[in-house]
């Protein structure tokens, strides 16, 4: 038997059993703005009476949260789900003020954690807000079903060097400038760290040992194993001076008035003693949940600060969580001005292995290329770099960069979307100060004018931005027809004086299709290479050689943890005429099978549009004939086999998409004599703008919303792969016609009873975090089954304000779902199984408390004494847990097979959670989903719940493969995506209103303080009654 390459865990790969091993913002020195008549030394700010400073007062502190473990950004960076990031109890009051700030800088407030009875079959809604995670629902046991095997995971055990872990001293650090800068000014984290390092360098005597082993979080918290010589219950103040160059070294004697801007007051106060033995005890899980869980959580937070100390000084620390580190070494350029950098994340957390662990994973993240703005923007707009990884083709010389002298309105929109929120410095004067892009002007620098005061009391005059820089800064704007960057309310600067800094993160929402494809190519590494890289980073970090970790009395294992896993059996998949398929590694075939159930109507009222100039009418008819034959072969009743084919249409024309869809809808109605059932749209490529335009217009610009099916021109023209591509299309079309391609029998779904059970999924579509998007609404969606076999879904959609992770109008949404269930079954469900996505761990208690009550209220409104049994399970994908198998246990991609479940070692010591990889990993390393059961009134055994989720993952009806997420949550996410398209144009925001909060308009629309009609999407769907019977979101 061959070994699993060169990974260090040779005993594991040879089958010998278990091995147990003993952003920184720079110091800004901007000058006070002066009236233009006095020839200011800074760029125009439009408000001559105000001062702008880089130094500001500290944000209001929040209770601490242990480290987050997310390394990749998906959908939205505020959603986290790692069990190791338990919330700090709000009862922990180490500070005399509002408690220590979050290590991650999070603004979320975690729930209280007073002990209470755990969830069960009793009514617990009144006490849930007082529960800690350990008390939601204690693990009833471990699963045993399936094939047992041993796997490795990217966790490294952390043990105490001595028999007992040390006590760590927690100090509050208050750093304030000597010269106050105003109430709302911010103090950059990097600047605070520089002040702290300067302070440590200057101290002598009894302070040296304590500070040498200290770990500082960059805000308000310092942890050290050696007590500092500061009297208890008192604060000691120090004066710290930073050098003009911002480099940390011993301060010079004497100071000038300018030095006052760089002098700081630093105050230290002991606020708590943190016993790390509580963390060890928590992980042993042999005495029940600890009585002092807040000590355990603070210990985890403190150790995470320690583990970040060394890498934060060696690598670029990126993101608010503080646990992601990147290097420019080996960075790969991808299309349109972006680069992909390699790095790692590490997170200390508790586990059920008996010891806490350090989770290390490799990371890849996209960043905006640094350099002069004109060069970067030229790359952003350079379509020629969309192949060959932006290096002049595959292996060819670098391409020529476009020289830009002016931009069209469309190009300005593209640039604005990409660079908004990015950090930059100015080049027309010597200043290291960082600024943030708020927007890009629509007009060029030569056309933007403002009024300045006249010299010596003379009359005022208008001056353009270009002339202003020439007159007051003695610099010539050589490209006056280019727009300006706005970085303040009245602060603008021409593009040629801007230089983008390194480490400007590009979240997935800012990546186009070409960039995303290239990012996947770079970051999709197989399990073998991922395991090797994890071990490489563990060796590179060298925890055993870090003096501070040794001083804390901790030892990190050199080997990944080995643990027990199981492979669950697949369910049966039913088709028409009683045919069935047995999945093999999460996959089965469609050929020769009839769909399980057809919709109520045959396919009659439909039409086709080509938005691809090369796909003309003959080509459309040729493919539609093949599509109809494939539909018929799978049992779909196609009455109209020659739908009208429209186009080719140029989508860039004014209202071209809307006009084409209206023409197609009229053609479909003319033939079918009913509301159009489907409009097929042929796209020239992976164009996200056109896709969203079609989806938006099909709902908003027609008499009633019509389901659309988009298809790529290249796919329908290429003979190779056309059968598989068309097979996927016909499954989607069948769902959009109200049919069901396949079914998982309810007998293969443990805990489900025919006609008695409802599956419910919920998700939130949060607006992206970006400047100008503060008031954009969040899309809330719930999906629920309503037929007796639990295979047909209804959707409820609401808009809500802010970025809250709780579904505000859940009670009315559940009420609608229950009414639909009652309509089809004659009674309300006895069991409701809720799967919830989009909740970070800090919000588990709040979500369970509020949403549990909302469901019970909906039930009470419908029928007196109606009280179904509930199960609530959180589904978390955004974590960094990976599993690696022996050579004989993995598939050809190196991944473990579908059905992998792990409920030991890397799970929570007490809570009912497990990792399930229901899908087969086909690209890169498979990521399991983390399921956390917060409430189970049924109740279910671990084997039942794990098998239920695994079986449900085979019921997603638009593919013949199991999916990684339970379908009710998967579908809820799809509906959120479609609803966002319906509501917004790309980059749009909603202006706040002062007069509309909490009232209804004449039509009965419920509105909020942001003037959003929470029923907006639901009203759009109501314009076509037949949408309630079809899966339009597929």
C-alpha positions, 0 to 999 in steps of 0.5 A: 500500500502506498503512503499518502505522500510526504505528510508528517503523520506517517503513523496515521497513513500507515494505519498504526493507530492514534498518535498523541503528541506531548492593516495597519493605518499609519500615523497621520499628521495631516495639517489643519485645513485653511481657507483657500485664500491662504494657499492651503497645503492640503487638497481641497476639502470644501469646508475651510473652517473645519480640521481633519485629523488622523487621530480619533477617540476610541470606539465604544467598547463591546463585550469580547468575542473569541476568535473567528475562524473564517478565512474566505469571504462568501456572501457577506463577511459578517456571517460567522459560524465556528463553534470555537467563537463562543460569545463572551457572556454579557455578565462579564464586567471586567471593565468599569466601563462597558467591558473590554472591546471585542478582539475582532472589533465586532459590534455584535452584542452577545446574549446573556449567559445566566444558567438555566434549564436546557431545551427539551420538550418543555416550553422554554421561550421565556428563559432562552435569552439567559442561556449559554451555548452549552445550555441550549441543547446538550449532546444526547450522545454520539452517532454510530451508524455507517462505516467507521474510519480514521481521518486527520483534521487541520487541528493541533492540540494545545496542552499545558506544559505543567500539570496545571495551566497558568493564570493570565492577568488581563489589563485594560489599556486606555490610550489617548492623545495628549492633544485631543482631536475631537469626540468622534475621531478614530484611532487606527488600530495600527497606530495604537499598536505602535504606541504600545510597542513604543511603551514596551520598549521604554519600560525598565525594571519590574515591568520588563518581564511582564511586558516581555510575555504580554499579548496586545489585541491592538485596542483595549486588552493586554494579557500577560502571565506575569503580573505587572507592578500596579496596585490592584483596583488602581490605574497607572498612567504613562507618557509615550512619544512616537517619533516623527517617522512613525518608527518605534524606538526610544523617544528623544529628549525634549519636544516641540509643539509639533511633537505634541501631536505625537504624544500619548497618555497610556493607562493600565489597570488590572481588570481580571485574573484569567485561569486557563485551567478553566479552558482545559476543564471545559474541553475535558467535558467530564463534569458537565458545563462549567460553572464559570464559563465566562472565565473559559471564554475569556481564556480562549480570547486571551490565547487567541490574542497570544497566537496572533502576536507573532504572525501579526509582526511577520505577515499582513494581518487582514480583515476585522477578525484578526486571524487571517494573515497573507503574504505577497510572496507568490501572489498571482495576478488575475484579470482586471487589476486584482491579485490573489495572495496566499496566506493562512488563518489560525484560531484557538478554540475549545474541542471535545478531544480533552484538550483545546486546539489550534485550527490552522488552514490555508487561505487565499484572498483577492486584493486590488493591485497596488500602484498609481490609480491611473494604472490600476484603473486601466487594468480594471477596465482592460478586458484583454486581460481576462484570459491568461491570468493577466500576463499577456496570454498563457505564457506570453509577454505582458500585454500593453496597459491602456492609457486612459484620458477620459471615462464613459459613464459605464466605465465610471460605474465599473470603477466606482463599484470596484474601488469604493472603500479602498485605501489610498495615499496622495502623491501631490504632497509628501503625506503618509496618511491613508484615505478611503474612497467613498465614491467616484465623480460623474464629472471630470476634474475640469468641470467640478467647481466650487466657490472660494473666498477672495484674497484679503476680503475680496469677492469670492469666485468659482474655481475648478478642481483642476485649476485649484490644484494648479493654483494652490498646490503648484501641480498640473492636472495633466488629465483634466477630463478624468473624474475625481475620487471623493473621500470626504463629504466635500473632499475630492482629488484628481485620479492622477494624484492617487496611489492605491495601497497594498492589502485592499481586499476585494470581497466576492461581491466585487469579483466578476465572472472571469476573476471568480473563475481565475480565483477558483483555479488558484485556490482550489487545491486538492486535499493532499496539497492542502494538508501539506500546506497546513503542515508547512504553516504549522512548521513556519509558525514554530509555536514551540520556539516562540518565547511568549507561548512558552512563557504562557505555559502552553505547548502546541502539537506538531501533528494534526489531530487524528479522529474517528469518522463515519460514512453514512449510507445514501438514501434511495432516489425515486423516479417515475414508473417506480424507478429508483437510483442508488447514489454512488459517492453522492451521484447518480444518472438521469439517463432513461428515467422519467421525472417523478411528477409533472406540473399541473399544466403541459408546457404550452405558453413559452418562447425563446430570446437570443441575446447572443449575436451569433445565435440566430433563429435557425440555431435557436430552432435547432437547439429548442428541438433537441431540448423538447426531445429531451424534455419528452424523453423524461416524461414532460408534456410539451404541447408547443414544440415550436415556440417563437424565437426572437432575436438576436437582440443587442442587450445594450440598447435602451430598454432592450432587455425589457422590450425583448421580454415583453415581446416574448411574453406576448408571443407566449400568451398568443400561443398558449392563451394563458399567462406565460409559463417560461421564457428561455434566454440565450446569453453570450457568456457569463455576464452577471449584469445581463443575467440580473437584468433579465431576472429583474425585468422578467419580474418588474417589467411584464404584466405579471412575473414570468420564470426565465431560464438562462442558457449559455450560447457556447454550451448549446452550440458545442456538441461535446457535453451538450447532453449533460448540459441539457439534462441540467436544464430540463431539471430546472425547467421541470421545477419551474413548471411545477413538476418534481424531477426526483423524490427521496421517499419519506421512509428514508427520512428519519423523524419525518411523518407523512402529512404531519411534518413541515421542513422550514429553512430560513436565510438572510441576504445581507447587503454588502458592507461598503460606503454608501450602502448603510441603509440598503435593506436586508432580504429575509426569506423562509422556505417551507414544505406544504405537501404530505411528502415534504418535497414541494416548497413555498416561499415567503420574502420580506425586506427589513432594515439594517444588517440584523441576523434575525428575521424580523417579520418571521411570525407572519411568514410562518403563519402564511406557511402554516395556512398553505400547509393546512390548505393542502393537508387539512390540518397543521403540522405536528412537527416543524424542523427548522434549518437556519442559515446566516447566523453567527455564533454570537447571535445563536441565543438571540435567534433562538429566543426571538424566532422560537417565540415568533413561531409559537405566536404564529401557531397561537394565532391560527388555532388555540392550543396549537403547539407543534414540536420544534427542532431548530438546527443552525447550518454553518458553512463558513468555517475552516475545518477540513478532513483528510483521509488515508489513501484507501479511503479517498476518491480519485480527487483525494477527497473523502466520499459523500456521507462523511460525518464527524461528531467527535474531537473537533466538535463542541464539548457539550452542545449537540453539533456535527460536521457532515460532508454530504457531497463529493468534493470535485474541485479542491478540498471538500468543506463539510457543513457544520450543523448545531442543534439548538432545540429538539422537542421531537427528540431525535437521536444523533444517528437519526438527525445525521441521517435525515440531513444526509438524505435531504441533501440528495433531494435538491431537484436541479441536479443528480448529485447530493449537495453540501447544504440541506436543501431548505437552506440552499433554496432559501439562499437562492430565493434571497439572491433572486429577491435582491435582484428584483429589489435593487439595481447594482450599487443602488441604495435606499435613502432614509426617511424621518417620517415613515417609521412604523406606519402604514400607507393607504395600501396597507404596506408596512414600512420602516424608518428606511422607507422600505416596503417589507412586502415589496417582493411578495407583492410582485410575486402576487401578480402571478398566482401560478408562481405559488405552485412552481419553483421559479427560483430554480 
